[in-house]
Amino acid sequence: MEKHITAVETVEEKTDLSTGIIYWRRIATCQNVIPEILRKDSVLKVPDIYLEEESWLHTRKRNMAVRTHCLTWTQYASLSEESVCRESLESPEWSGFTQKGRISVTGAGVLNCVPEAFAQSFLKQGVKKGIKIMETLLQEQCG
């Protein structure tokens, strides 16, 4: 449901019957959304960005954890996020959702802050989109 994702391939899927945990590992292909002004450097001038996502669905504990990291530009930047959705501590009828992200850029000297600021802004927008997508899916499932 995210417009910048052009493909998703499941590369591993397994279910542990003893714990009730379903595991997926996927590779997502995303359009390069870095502004053209930052793509002057040939390293950033790629058509696609690849992300690896791992997710664990704990059917018995009724929670899901997702960890994503960028596979592109690993020698220059680290970008990752972790999300957990579980029953709310306040009320079991509600869901609690937490998300953490990390961004680190190296090799650009004093200009490291420029791509870091862009990535931070993009991730914040992604959080809002993710919540909207989750709400849409839940409304479709729950009526």
Stockholm file with secondary structure:
# STOCKHOLM 1.0

chainA/1-143         MEKHITAVETVEEKTDLSTGIIYWRRIATCQNVIPEILRKDSVLKVPDIYLEEESWLHTRKRNMAVRTHCLTWTQYASLSEESVCRESLESPEWSGFTQKGRISVTGAGVLNCVPEAFAQSFLKQGVKKGIKIMETLLQEQCG
#=GR chainA/1-143 SS CCTTEEEEEEEEEEEETTTTEEEEEEEEEEECCSCGGGGGSTTTCCSEEEEEEEEEEETTTTEEEEEEEECTTTTTEEEEEEEEEEECSSCTTSEEEEEEEEEEECSSGGGGHHHHHHHHHHHHHHHHHHHHHHHHHHHHHHC
#=GC SS_cons         CCTTEEEEEEEEEEEETTTTEEEEEEEEEEECCSCGGGGGSTTTCCSEEEEEEEEEEETTTTEEEEEEEECTTTTTEEEEEEEEEEECSSCTTSEEEEEEEEEEECSSGGGGHHHHHHHHHHHHHHHHHHHHHHHHHHHHHHC
//
